[in-house]
């Protein structure tokens, strides 16, 4: 584990991959195939919806957004 809230250089002008795996309250975050961090959070205990968020000063496109079980 690297840590929660890590600083990562995001290459400009190319597609990148962000993946989050969930198992109960454990979230594992990957960027371009590299594991960045794991964190436990039991804020939302029931199944629900998914969404994406980006900062106002960034240019972000989401393509091939999928969710579901393995």
PDB file of N, H, CA, C and O in Angstrom:
ATOM      1  N   UNK A   1       0.838  -1.180   0.000  1.00  0.00           N
ATOM      2  CA  UNK A   1       0.000   0.000   0.000  1.00  0.00           C
ATOM      3  C   UNK A   1       0.877   1.235   0.000  1.00  0.00           C
ATOM      4  O   UNK A   1       1.858   1.304   0.740  1.00  0.00           O
ATOM      5  N   UNK A   2       0.530   2.207  -0.824  1.00  0.00           N
ATOM      6  H   UNK A   2      -0.267   2.151  -1.424  1.00  0.00           H
ATOM      7  CA  UNK A   2       1.289   3.446  -0.897  1.00  0.00           C
ATOM      8  C   UNK A   2       0.737   4.476   0.070  1.00  0.00           C
ATOM      9  O   UNK A   2       1.512   5.168   0.729  1.00  0.00           O
ATOM     10  N   UNK A   3      -0.553   4.596   0.175  1.00  0.00           N
ATOM     11  H   UNK A   3      -1.183   4.033  -0.361  1.00  0.00           H
ATOM     12  CA  UNK A   3      -1.169   5.559   1.087  1.00  0.00           C
ATOM     13  C   UNK A   3      -2.442   6.129   0.521  1.00  0.00           C
ATOM     14  O   UNK A   3      -2.718   6.008  -0.672  1.00  0.00           O
ATOM     15  N   UNK A   4      -3.208   6.744   1.374  1.00  0.00           N
ATOM     16  H   UNK A   4      -2.984   6.843   2.343  1.00  0.00           H
ATOM     17  CA  UNK A   4      -4.498   7.308   0.980  1.00  0.00           C
ATOM     18  C   UNK A   4      -4.306   8.758   0.563  1.00  0.00           C
ATOM     19  O   UNK A   4      -3.620   9.515   1.251  1.00  0.00           O
ATOM     20  N   UNK A   5      -4.905   9.154  -0.559  1.00  0.00           N
ATOM     21  H   UNK A   5      -5.462   8.540  -1.117  1.00  0.00           H
ATOM     22  CA  UNK A   5      -4.799  10.523  -1.031  1.00  0.00           C
ATOM     23  C   UNK A   5      -3.434  10.832  -1.610  1.00  0.00           C
ATOM     24  O   UNK A   5      -2.880  11.899  -1.344  1.00  0.00           O
ATOM     25  N   UNK A   6      -2.884   9.931  -2.388  1.00  0.00           N
ATOM     26  H   UNK A   6      -3.334   9.064  -2.603  1.00  0.00           H
ATOM     27  CA  UNK A   6      -1.529  10.095  -2.914  1.00  0.00           C
ATOM     28  C   UNK A   6      -1.505  11.071  -4.082  1.00  0.00           C
ATOM     29  O   UNK A   6      -2.492  11.222  -4.801  1.00  0.00           O
ATOM     30  N   UNK A   7      -0.371  11.728  -4.260  1.00  0.00           N
ATOM     31  H   UNK A   7       0.431  11.606  -3.676  1.00  0.00           H
ATOM     32  CA  UNK A   7      -0.134  12.598  -5.414  1.00  0.00           C
ATOM     33  C   UNK A   7       0.372  11.742  -6.565  1.00  0.00           C
ATOM     34  O   UNK A   7       1.332  10.987  -6.407  1.00  0.00           O
ATOM     35  N   UNK A   8      -0.266  11.856  -7.710  1.00  0.00           N
ATOM     36  H   UNK A   8      -1.046  12.469  -7.838  1.00  0.00           H
ATOM     37  CA  UNK A   8       0.113  11.064  -8.876  1.00  0.00           C
ATOM     38  C   UNK A   8       0.186  11.986 -10.083  1.00  0.00           C
ATOM     39  O   UNK A   8      -0.716  12.794 -10.307  1.00  0.00           O
ATOM     40  N   UNK A   9       1.250  11.869 -10.854  1.00  0.00           N
ATOM     41  H   UNK A   9       1.982  11.213 -10.671  1.00  0.00           H
ATOM     42  CA  UNK A   9       1.341  12.613 -12.101  1.00  0.00           C
ATOM     43  C   UNK A   9       0.407  11.977 -13.117  1.00  0.00           C
ATOM     44  O   UNK A   9       0.478  10.773 -13.366  1.00  0.00           O
ATOM     45  N   UNK A  10      -0.465  12.785 -13.701  1.00  0.00           N
ATOM     46  H   UNK A  10      -0.522  13.763 -13.499  1.00  0.00           H
ATOM     47  CA  UNK A  10      -1.391  12.312 -14.727  1.00  0.00           C
ATOM     48  C   UNK A  10      -0.892  12.839 -16.066  1.00  0.00           C
ATOM     49  O   UNK A  10      -0.920  14.045 -16.310  1.00  0.00           O
ATOM     50  N   UNK A  11      -0.434  11.940 -16.933  1.00  0.00           N
ATOM     51  H   UNK A  11      -0.411  10.960 -16.734  1.00  0.00           H
ATOM     52  CA  UNK A  11       0.092  12.378 -18.234  1.00  0.00           C
ATOM     53  C   UNK A  11      -0.970  13.136 -19.036  1.00  0.00           C
ATOM     54  O   UNK A  11      -2.114  12.693 -19.143  1.00  0.00           O
ATOM     55  N   UNK A  12      -0.578  14.274 -19.592  1.00  0.00           N
ATOM     56  H   UNK A  12       0.351  14.634 -19.505  1.00  0.00           H
ATOM     57  CA  UNK A  12      -1.486  15.078 -20.413  1.00  0.00           C
ATOM     58  C   UNK A  12      -1.570  14.498 -21.821  1.00  0.00           C
ATOM     59  O   UNK A  12      -0.613  13.913 -22.327  1.00  0.00           O
ATOM     60  N   UNK A  13      -2.727  14.672 -22.438  1.00  0.00           N
ATOM     61  H   UNK A  13      -3.505  15.148 -22.028  1.00  0.00           H
ATOM     62  CA  UNK A  13      -2.885  14.314 -23.840  1.00  0.00           C
ATOM     63  C   UNK A  13      -2.931  12.837 -24.131  1.00  0.00           C
ATOM     64  O   UNK A  13      -2.731  12.435 -25.278  1.00  0.00           O
ATOM     65  N   UNK A  14      -3.193  11.997 -23.115  1.00  0.00           N
ATOM     66  H   UNK A  14      -3.355  12.323 -22.184  1.00  0.00           H
ATOM     67  CA  UNK A  14      -3.316  10.563 -23.365  1.00  0.00           C
ATOM     68  C   UNK A  14      -4.368   9.986 -22.436  1.00  0.00           C
ATOM     69  O   UNK A  14      -4.669  10.557 -21.388  1.00  0.00           O
ATOM     70  N   UNK A  15      -4.924   8.851 -22.830  1.00  0.00           N
ATOM     71  H   UNK A  15      -4.680   8.387 -23.681  1.00  0.00           H
ATOM     72  CA  UNK A  15      -5.908   8.172 -22.003  1.00  0.00           C
ATOM     73  C   UNK A  15      -5.218   7.497 -20.829  1.00  0.00           C
ATOM     74  O   UNK A  15      -4.119   6.960 -20.966  1.00  0.00           O
ATOM     75  N   UNK A  16      -5.870   7.528 -19.679  1.00  0.00           N
ATOM     76  H   UNK A  16      -6.763   7.964 -19.568  1.00  0.00           H
ATOM     77  CA  UNK A  16      -5.383   6.859 -18.478  1.00  0.00           C
ATOM     78  C   UNK A  16      -6.509   5.993 -17.939  1.00  0.00           C
ATOM     79  O   UNK A  16      -7.676   6.203 -18.272  1.00  0.00           O
ATOM     80  N   UNK A  17      -6.165   5.033 -17.116  1.00  0.00           N
ATOM     81  H   UNK A  17      -5.218   4.862 -16.845  1.00  0.00           H
ATOM     82  CA  UNK A  17      -7.153   4.127 -16.550  1.00  0.00           C
ATOM     83  C   UNK A  17      -7.206   4.281 -15.039  1.00  0.00           C
ATOM     84  O   UNK A  17      -6.183   4.217 -14.358  1.00  0.00           O
ATOM     85  N   UNK A  18      -8.414   4.486 -14.524  1.00  0.00           N
ATOM     86  H   UNK A  18      -9.245   4.539 -15.077  1.00  0.00           H
ATOM     87  CA  UNK A  18      -8.648   4.526 -13.088  1.00  0.00           C
ATOM     88  C   UNK A  18      -9.587   3.373 -12.759  1.00  0.00           C
ATOM     89  O   UNK A  18     -10.658   3.244 -13.353  1.00  0.00           O
ATOM     90  N   UNK A  19      -9.181   2.539 -11.814  1.00  0.00           N
ATOM     91  H   UNK A  19      -8.311   2.643 -11.331  1.00  0.00           H
ATOM     92  CA  UNK A  19      -9.991   1.379 -11.438  1.00  0.00           C
ATOM     93  C   UNK A  19     -10.137   1.370  -9.924  1.00  0.00           C
ATOM     94  O   UNK A  19      -9.171   1.592  -9.194  1.00  0.00           O
ATOM     95  N   UNK A  20     -11.358   1.110  -9.462  1.00  0.00           N
ATOM     96  H   UNK A  20     -12.143   0.930 -10.055  1.00  0.00           H
ATOM     97  CA  UNK A  20     -11.607   0.965  -8.032  1.00  0.00           C
ATOM     98  C   UNK A  20     -12.303  -0.367  -7.826  1.00  0.00           C
ATOM     99  O   UNK A  20     -13.334  -0.646  -8.438  1.00  0.00           O
ATOM    100  N   UNK A  21     -11.729  -1.185  -6.957  1.00  0.00           N
ATOM    101  H   UNK A  21     -10.892  -0.959  -6.459  1.00  0.00           H
ATOM    102  CA  UNK A  21     -12.334  -2.470  -6.609  1.00  0.00           C
ATOM    103  C   UNK A  21     -12.901  -2.353  -5.204  1.00  0.00           C
ATOM    104  O   UNK A  21     -12.278  -1.763  -4.321  1.00  0.00           O
ATOM    105  N   UNK A  22     -14.077  -2.912  -5.003  1.00  0.00           N
ATOM    106  H   UNK A  22     -14.583  -3.391  -5.721  1.00  0.00           H
ATOM    107  CA  UNK A  22     -14.757  -2.848  -3.719  1.00  0.00           C
ATOM    108  C   UNK A  22     -14.990  -4.263  -3.204  1.00  0.00           C
ATOM    109  O   UNK A  22     -15.441  -5.136  -3.945  1.00  0.00           O
ATOM    110  N   UNK A  23     -14.686  -4.475  -1.958  1.00  0.00           N
ATOM    111  H   UNK A  23     -14.320  -3.766  -1.356  1.00  0.00           H
ATOM    112  CA  UNK A  23     -15.018  -5.740  -1.298  1.00  0.00           C
ATOM    113  C   UNK A  23     -15.454  -5.377   0.109  1.00  0.00           C
ATOM    114  O   UNK A  23     -14.638  -5.036   0.965  1.00  0.00           O
ATOM    115  N   UNK A  24     -16.771  -5.459   0.330  1.00  0.00           N
ATOM    116  H   UNK A  24     -17.434  -5.737  -0.365  1.00  0.00           H
ATOM    117  CA  UNK A  24     -17.372  -4.997   1.589  1.00  0.00           C
ATOM    118  C   UNK A  24     -16.991  -3.532   1.777  1.00  0.00           C
ATOM    119  O   UNK A  24     -17.330  -2.705   0.931  1.00  0.00           O
ATOM    120  N   UNK A  25     -16.300  -3.188   2.857  1.00  0.00           N
ATOM    121  H   UNK A  25     -16.025  -3.860   3.544  1.00  0.00           H
ATOM    122  CA  UNK A  25     -15.953  -1.789   3.109  1.00  0.00           C
ATOM    123  C   UNK A  25     -14.535  -1.432   2.643  1.00  0.00           C
ATOM    124  O   UNK A  25     -14.065  -0.323   2.894  1.00  0.00           O
ATOM    125  N   UNK A  26     -13.858  -2.356   1.972  1.00  0.00           N
ATOM    126  H   UNK A  26     -14.239  -3.257   1.768  1.00  0.00           H
ATOM    127  CA  UNK A  26     -12.483  -2.119   1.517  1.00  0.00           C
ATOM    128  C   UNK A  26     -12.477  -1.660   0.061  1.00  0.00           C
ATOM    129  O   UNK A  26     -13.005  -2.343  -0.817  1.00  0.00           O
ATOM    130  N   UNK A  27     -11.874  -0.497  -0.185  1.00  0.00           N
ATOM    131  H   UNK A  27     -11.445   0.058   0.528  1.00  0.00           H
ATOM    132  CA  UNK A  27     -11.737   0.073  -1.516  1.00  0.00           C
ATOM    133  C   UNK A  27     -10.265  -0.011  -1.918  1.00  0.00           C
ATOM    134  O   UNK A  27      -9.397   0.414  -1.156  1.00  0.00           O
ATOM    135  N   UNK A  28      -9.972  -0.551  -3.099  1.00  0.00           N
ATOM    136  H   UNK A  28     -10.677  -0.897  -3.717  1.00  0.00           H
ATOM    137  CA  UNK A  28      -8.609  -0.610  -3.612  1.00  0.00           C
ATOM    138  C   UNK A  28      -8.589   0.190  -4.917  1.00  0.00           C
ATOM    139  O   UNK A  28      -9.378  -0.064  -5.826  1.00  0.00           O
ATOM    140  N   UNK A  29      -7.672   1.164  -4.992  1.00  0.00           N
ATOM    141  H   UNK A  29      -7.031   1.371  -4.253  1.00  0.00           H
ATOM    142  CA  UNK A  29      -7.624   2.094  -6.114  1.00  0.00           C
ATOM    143  C   UNK A  29      -6.372   1.843  -6.950  1.00  0.00           C
ATOM    144  O   UNK A  29      -5.265   1.745  -6.420  1.00  0.00           O
ATOM    145  N   UNK A  30      -6.568   1.740  -8.271  1.00  0.00           N
ATOM    146  H   UNK A  30      -7.467   1.820  -8.701  1.00  0.00           H
ATOM    147  CA  UNK A  30      -5.480   1.518  -9.225  1.00  0.00           C
ATOM    148  C   UNK A  30      -5.470   2.645 -10.248  1.00  0.00           C
ATOM    149  O   UNK A  30      -6.531   3.121 -10.651  1.00  0.00           O
ATOM    150  N   UNK A  31      -4.288   3.076 -10.671  1.00  0.00           N
ATOM    151  H   UNK A  31      -3.426   2.689 -10.344  1.00  0.00           H
ATOM    152  CA  UNK A  31      -4.145   4.064 -11.735  1.00  0.00           C
ATOM    153  C   UNK A  31      -3.184   3.506 -12.766  1.00  0.00           C
ATOM    154  O   UNK A  31      -2.030   3.210 -12.456  1.00  0.00           O
ATOM    155  N   UNK A  32      -3.663   3.363 -13.990  1.00  0.00           N
ATOM    156  H   UNK A  32      -4.600   3.604 -14.241  1.00  0.00           H
ATOM    157  CA  UNK A  32      -2.870   2.769 -15.079  1.00  0.00           C
ATOM    158  C   UNK A  32      -2.244   1.444 -14.663  1.00  0.00           C
ATOM    159  O   UNK A  32      -1.085   1.168 -14.971  1.00  0.00           O
ATOM    160  N   UNK A  33      -3.024   0.630 -13.960  1.00  0.00           N
ATOM    161  H   UNK A  33      -3.966   0.854 -13.709  1.00  0.00           H
ATOM    162  CA  UNK A  33      -2.588  -0.708 -13.574  1.00  0.00           C
ATOM    163  C   UNK A  33      -1.765  -0.781 -12.307  1.00  0.00           C
ATOM    164  O   UNK A  33      -1.463  -1.879 -11.840  1.00  0.00           O
ATOM    165  N   UNK A  34      -1.392   0.352 -11.735  1.00  0.00           N
ATOM    166  H   UNK A  34      -1.637   1.245 -12.115  1.00  0.00           H
ATOM    167  CA  UNK A  34      -0.562   0.374 -10.522  1.00  0.00           C
ATOM    168  C   UNK A  34      -1.450   0.645  -9.306  1.00  0.00           C
ATOM    169  O   UNK A  34      -2.231   1.597  -9.289  1.00  0.00           O
ATOM    170  N   UNK A  35      -1.315  -0.209  -8.291  1.00  0.00           N
ATOM    171  H   UNK A  35      -0.681  -0.982  -8.305  1.00  0.00           H
ATOM    172  CA  UNK A  35      -2.098  -0.029  -7.079  1.00  0.00           C
ATOM    173  C   UNK A  35      -1.620   1.220  -6.349  1.00  0.00           C
ATOM    174  O   UNK A  35      -0.438   1.356  -6.034  1.00  0.00           O
ATOM    175  N   UNK A  36      -2.558   2.131  -6.087  1.00  0.00           N
ATOM    176  H   UNK A  36      -3.518   2.021  -6.343  1.00  0.00           H
ATOM    177  CA  UNK A  36      -2.205   3.365  -5.390  1.00  0.00           C
ATOM    178  C   UNK A  36      -2.436   3.273  -3.897  1.00  0.00           C
ATOM    179  O   UNK A  36      -1.558   3.622  -3.109  1.00  0.00           O
ATOM    180  N   UNK A  37      -3.622   2.803  -3.498  1.00  0.00           N
ATOM    181  H   UNK A  37      -4.335   2.519  -4.139  1.00  0.00           H
ATOM    182  CA  UNK A  37      -3.902   2.703  -2.068  1.00  0.00           C
ATOM    183  C   UNK A  37      -5.128   1.855  -1.815  1.00  0.00           C
ATOM    184  O   UNK A  37      -5.900   1.549  -2.724  1.00  0.00           O
ATOM    185  N   UNK A  38      -5.288   1.484  -0.555  1.00  0.00           N
ATOM    186  H   UNK A  38      -4.662   1.733   0.184  1.00  0.00           H
ATOM    187  CA  UNK A  38      -6.486   0.814  -0.065  1.00  0.00           C
ATOM    188  C   UNK A  38      -7.007   1.636   1.102  1.00  0.00           C
ATOM    189  O   UNK A  38      -6.234   2.221   1.860  1.00  0.00           O
ATOM    190  N   UNK A  39      -8.315   1.671   1.234  1.00  0.00           N
ATOM    191  H   UNK A  39      -8.942   1.195   0.618  1.00  0.00           H
ATOM    192  CA  UNK A  39      -8.913   2.382   2.359  1.00  0.00           C
ATOM    193  C   UNK A  39     -10.209   1.674   2.747  1.00  0.00           C
ATOM    194  O   UNK A  39     -10.926   1.150   1.894  1.00  0.00           O
ATOM    195  N   UNK A  40     -10.493   1.667   4.040  1.00  0.00           N
ATOM    196  H   UNK A  40      -9.911   2.093   4.733  1.00  0.00           H
ATOM    197  CA  UNK A  40     -11.763   1.111   4.514  1.00  0.00           C
ATOM    198  C   UNK A  40     -12.713   2.247   4.822  1.00  0.00           C
ATOM    199  O   UNK A  40     -12.345   3.227   5.470  1.00  0.00           O
ATOM    200  N   UNK A  41     -13.950   2.104   4.346  1.00  0.00           N
ATOM    201  H   UNK A  41     -14.249   1.309   3.820  1.00  0.00           H
ATOM    202  CA  UNK A  41     -14.972   3.119   4.576  1.00  0.00           C
ATOM    203  C   UNK A  41     -16.324   2.424   4.583  1.00  0.00           C
ATOM    204  O   UNK A  41     -16.734   1.830   3.585  1.00  0.00           O
ATOM    205  N   UNK A  42     -17.006   2.502   5.705  1.00  0.00           N
ATOM    206  H   UNK A  42     -16.673   2.985   6.515  1.00  0.00           H
ATOM    207  CA  UNK A  42     -18.313   1.846   5.786  1.00  0.00           C
ATOM    208  C   UNK A  42     -19.446   2.875   5.853  1.00  0.00           C
ATOM    209  O   UNK A  42     -20.498   2.614   6.437  1.00  0.00           O
ATOM    210  N   UNK A  43     -19.221   4.045   5.249  1.00  0.00           N
ATOM    211  H   UNK A  43     -18.366   4.258   4.775  1.00  0.00           H
ATOM    212  CA  UNK A  43     -20.232   5.105   5.236  1.00  0.00           C
ATOM    213  C   UNK A  43     -21.522   4.628   4.594  1.00  0.00           C
ATOM    214  O   UNK A  43     -22.603   4.837   5.145  1.00  0.00           O
ATOM    215  N   UNK A  44     -21.422   3.992   3.441  1.00  0.00           N
ATOM    216  H   UNK A  44     -20.544   3.822   2.993  1.00  0.00           H
ATOM    217  CA  UNK A  44     -22.603   3.528   2.716  1.00  0.00           C
ATOM    218  C   UNK A  44     -22.690   2.010   2.862  1.00  0.00           C
ATOM    219  O   UNK A  44     -21.918   1.272   2.249  1.00  0.00           O
ATOM    220  N   UNK A  45     -23.620   1.561   3.665  1.00  0.00           N
ATOM    221  H   UNK A  45     -24.247   2.160   4.163  1.00  0.00           H
ATOM    222  CA  UNK A  45     -23.711   0.138   3.980  1.00  0.00           C
ATOM    223  C   UNK A  45     -24.612  -0.643   3.022  1.00  0.00           C
ATOM    224  O   UNK A  45     -24.527  -1.870   2.963  1.00  0.00           O
ATOM    225  N   UNK A  46     -25.457   0.035   2.285  1.00  0.00           N
ATOM    226  H   UNK A  46     -25.526   1.031   2.333  1.00  0.00           H
ATOM    227  CA  UNK A  46     -26.389  -0.614   1.378  1.00  0.00           C
ATOM    228  C   UNK A  46     -25.970  -0.389  -0.069  1.00  0.00           C
ATOM    229  O   UNK A  46     -25.265   0.570  -0.386  1.00  0.00           O
ATOM    230  N   UNK A  47     -26.417  -1.291  -0.941  1.00  0.00           N
ATOM    231  H   UNK A  47     -26.989  -2.069  -0.684  1.00  0.00           H
ATOM    232  CA  UNK A  47     -26.151  -1.135  -2.374  1.00  0.00           C
ATOM    233  C   UNK A  47     -26.828   0.135  -2.869  1.00  0.00           C
ATOM    234  O   UNK A  47     -27.860   0.551  -2.344  1.00  0.00           O
ATOM    235  N   UNK A  48     -26.237   0.735  -3.876  1.00  0.00           N
ATOM    236  H   UNK A  48     -25.398   0.397  -4.302  1.00  0.00           H
ATOM    237  CA  UNK A  48     -26.810   1.976  -4.390  1.00  0.00           C
ATOM    238  C   UNK A  48     -26.309   2.287  -5.774  1.00  0.00           C
ATOM    239  O   UNK A  48     -26.231   1.400  -6.624  1.00  0.00           O
ATOM    240  N   UNK A  49     -25.968   3.534  -6.014  1.00  0.00           N
ATOM    241  H   UNK A  49     -26.031   4.255  -5.324  1.00  0.00           H
ATOM    242  CA  UNK A  49     -25.551   4.007  -7.327  1.00  0.00           C
ATOM    243  C   UNK A  49     -24.049   4.273  -7.335  1.00  0.00           C
ATOM    244  O   UNK A  49     -23.394   4.263  -6.293  1.00  0.00           O
ATOM    245  N   UNK A  50     -23.531   4.507  -8.510  1.00  0.00           N
ATOM    246  H   UNK A  50     -24.063   4.515  -9.356  1.00  0.00           H
ATOM    247  CA  UNK A  50     -22.130   4.901  -8.668  1.00  0.00           C
ATOM    248  C   UNK A  50     -22.101   6.239  -9.402  1.00  0.00           C
ATOM    249  O   UNK A  50     -23.064   6.609 -10.073  1.00  0.00           O
ATOM    250  N   UNK A  51     -20.998   6.952  -9.268  1.00  0.00           N
ATOM    251  H   UNK A  51     -20.216   6.651  -8.723  1.00  0.00           H
ATOM    252  CA  UNK A  51     -20.867   8.231  -9.954  1.00  0.00           C
ATOM    253  C   UNK A  51     -19.403   8.598 -10.096  1.00  0.00           C
ATOM    254  O   UNK A  51     -18.524   7.926  -9.557  1.00  0.00           O
ATOM    255  N   UNK A  52     -19.158   9.653 -10.813  1.00  0.00           N
ATOM    256  H   UNK A  52     -19.872  10.199 -11.250  1.00  0.00           H
ATOM    257  CA  UNK A  52     -17.798  10.159 -10.990  1.00  0.00           C
ATOM    258  C   UNK A  52     -17.779  11.638 -10.635  1.00  0.00           C
ATOM    259  O   UNK A  52     -18.798  12.319 -10.742  1.00  0.00           O
ATOM    260  N   UNK A  53     -16.640  12.126 -10.220  1.00  0.00           N
ATOM    261  H   UNK A  53     -15.812  11.573 -10.133  1.00  0.00           H
ATOM    262  CA  UNK A  53     -16.472  13.510  -9.828  1.00  0.00           C
ATOM    263  C   UNK A  53     -15.107  13.971 -10.299  1.00  0.00           C
ATOM    264  O   UNK A  53     -14.155  13.191 -10.308  1.00  0.00           O
ATOM    265  N   UNK A  54     -15.006  15.224 -10.686  1.00  0.00           N
ATOM    266  H   UNK A  54     -15.780  15.857 -10.679  1.00  0.00           H
ATOM    267  CA  UNK A  54     -13.732  15.794 -11.090  1.00  0.00           C
ATOM    268  C   UNK A  54     -13.677  17.237 -10.613  1.00  0.00           C
ATOM    269  O   UNK A  54     -14.711  17.878 -10.427  1.00  0.00           O
ATOM    270  N   UNK A  55     -12.479  17.737 -10.419  1.00  0.00           N
ATOM    271  H   UNK A  55     -11.639  17.216 -10.571  1.00  0.00           H
ATOM    272  CA  UNK A  55     -12.318  19.116  -9.965  1.00  0.00           C
ATOM    273  C   UNK A  55     -12.718  20.091 -11.069  1.00  0.00           C
ATOM    274  O   UNK A  55     -12.635  19.771 -12.255  1.00  0.00           O
ATOM    275  N   UNK A  56     -13.143  21.257 -10.673  1.00  0.00           N
ATOM    276  H   UNK A  56     -13.210  21.517  -9.710  1.00  0.00           H
ATOM    277  CA  UNK A  56     -13.631  22.257 -11.626  1.00  0.00           C
ATOM    278  C   UNK A  56     -12.549  22.759 -12.569  1.00  0.00           C
ATOM    279  O   UNK A  56     -12.862  23.204 -13.673  1.00  0.00           O
ATOM    280  N   UNK A  57     -11.286  22.700 -12.164  1.00  0.00           N
ATOM    281  H   UNK A  57     -11.032  22.338 -11.267  1.00  0.00           H
ATOM    282  CA  UNK A  57     -10.216  23.249 -12.998  1.00  0.00           C
ATOM    283  C   UNK A  57      -9.546  22.203 -13.889  1.00  0.00           C
ATOM    284  O   UNK A  57      -8.476  22.457 -14.442  1.00  0.00           O
ATOM    285  N   UNK A  58     -10.162  21.040 -14.031  1.00  0.00           N
ATOM    286  H   UNK A  58     -11.031  20.834 -13.581  1.00  0.00           H
ATOM    287  CA  UNK A  58      -9.566  20.005 -14.871  1.00  0.00           C
ATOM    288  C   UNK A  58     -10.427  19.727 -16.097  1.00  0.00           C
ATOM    289  O   UNK A  58     -11.623  20.014 -16.113  1.00  0.00           O
ATOM    290  N   UNK A  59      -9.801  19.168 -17.109  1.00  0.00           N
ATOM    291  H   UNK A  59      -8.829  18.934 -17.095  1.00  0.00           H
ATOM    292  CA  UNK A  59     -10.516  18.731 -18.302  1.00  0.00           C
ATOM    293  C   UNK A  59     -10.528  17.206 -18.257  1.00  0.00           C
ATOM    294  O   UNK A  59      -9.480  16.572 -18.377  1.00  0.00           O
ATOM    295  N   UNK A  60     -11.689  16.629 -18.087  1.00  0.00           N
ATOM    296  H   UNK A  60     -12.541  17.144 -17.989  1.00  0.00           H
ATOM    297  CA  UNK A  60     -11.789  15.189 -17.888  1.00  0.00           C
ATOM    298  C   UNK A  60     -12.877  14.612 -18.783  1.00  0.00           C
ATOM    299  O   UNK A  60     -13.982  15.149 -18.862  1.00  0.00           O
ATOM    300  N   UNK A  61     -12.556  13.525 -19.449  1.00  0.00           N
ATOM    301  H   UNK A  61     -11.659  13.088 -19.385  1.00  0.00           H
ATOM    302  CA  UNK A  61     -13.524  12.777 -20.249  1.00  0.00           C
ATOM    303  C   UNK A  61     -13.585  11.363 -19.698  1.00  0.00           C
ATOM    304  O   UNK A  61     -12.550  10.783 -19.369  1.00  0.00           O
ATOM    305  N   UNK A  62     -14.756  10.812 -19.594  1.00  0.00           N
ATOM    306  H   UNK A  62     -15.596  11.283 -19.862  1.00  0.00           H
ATOM    307  CA  UNK A  62     -14.930   9.441 -19.126  1.00  0.00           C
ATOM    308  C   UNK A  62     -15.402   8.597 -20.305  1.00  0.00           C
ATOM    309  O   UNK A  62     -16.389   8.933 -20.958  1.00  0.00           O
ATOM    310  N   UNK A  63     -14.703   7.515 -20.572  1.00  0.00           N
ATOM    311  H   UNK A  63     -13.901   7.243 -20.041  1.00  0.00           H
ATOM    312  CA  UNK A  63     -15.027   6.633 -21.682  1.00  0.00           C
ATOM    313  C   UNK A  63     -15.011   5.199 -21.157  1.00  0.00           C
ATOM    314  O   UNK A  63     -14.176   4.849 -20.323  1.00  0.00           O
ATOM    315  N   UNK A  64     -15.909   4.393 -21.631  1.00  0.00           N
ATOM    316  H   UNK A  64     -16.588   4.678 -22.309  1.00  0.00           H
ATOM    317  CA  UNK A  64     -15.947   2.981 -21.251  1.00  0.00           C
ATOM    318  C   UNK A  64     -16.148   2.821 -19.755  1.00  0.00           C
ATOM    319  O   UNK A  64     -15.508   1.975 -19.129  1.00  0.00           O
ATOM    320  N   UNK A  65     -17.033   3.626 -19.173  1.00  0.00           N
ATOM    321  H   UNK A  65     -17.552   4.313 -19.681  1.00  0.00           H
ATOM    322  CA  UNK A  65     -17.332   3.569 -17.745  1.00  0.00           C
ATOM    323  C   UNK A  65     -18.223   2.364 -17.486  1.00  0.00           C
ATOM    324  O   UNK A  65     -19.333   2.288 -18.012  1.00  0.00           O
ATOM    325  N   UNK A  66     -17.746   1.426 -16.683  1.00  0.00           N
ATOM    326  H   UNK A  66     -16.844   1.488 -16.257  1.00  0.00           H
ATOM    327  CA  UNK A  66     -18.531   0.232 -16.373  1.00  0.00           C
ATOM    328  C   UNK A  66     -18.477  -0.047 -14.883  1.00  0.00           C
ATOM    329  O   UNK A  66     -17.539   0.350 -14.192  1.00  0.00           O
ATOM    330  N   UNK A  67     -19.500  -0.736 -14.400  1.00  0.00           N
ATOM    331  H   UNK A  67     -20.263  -1.058 -14.961  1.00  0.00           H
ATOM    332  CA  UNK A  67     -19.483  -1.215 -13.023  1.00  0.00           C
ATOM    333  C   UNK A  67     -20.269  -2.505 -12.964  1.00  0.00           C
ATOM    334  O   UNK A  67     -21.100  -2.785 -13.828  1.00  0.00           O
ATOM    335  N   UNK A  68     -20.000  -3.275 -11.949  1.00  0.00           N
ATOM    336  H   UNK A  68     -19.325  -3.047 -11.247  1.00  0.00           H
ATOM    337  CA  UNK A  68     -20.725  -4.527 -11.777  1.00  0.00           C
ATOM    338  C   UNK A  68     -19.883  -5.513 -11.005  1.00  0.00           C
ATOM    339  O   UNK A  68     -18.848  -5.162 -10.438  1.00  0.00           O
ATOM    340  N   UNK A  69     -20.329  -6.728 -10.990  1.00  0.00           N
ATOM    341  H   UNK A  69     -21.170  -7.013 -11.451  1.00  0.00           H
ATOM    342  CA  UNK A  69     -19.606  -7.777 -10.284  1.00  0.00           C
ATOM    343  C   UNK A  69     -18.656  -8.468 -11.253  1.00  0.00           C
ATOM    344  O   UNK A  69     -18.811  -8.387 -12.471  1.00  0.00           O
ATOM    345  N   UNK A  70     -17.685  -9.137 -10.688  1.00  0.00           N
ATOM    346  H   UNK A  70     -17.559  -9.203  -9.699  1.00  0.00           H
ATOM    347  CA  UNK A  70     -16.705  -9.868 -11.508  1.00  0.00           C
ATOM    348  C   UNK A  70     -17.342 -11.083 -12.132  1.00  0.00           C
ATOM    349  O   UNK A  70     -16.677 -11.825 -12.856  1.00  0.00           O
TER     350      UNK A  70
END
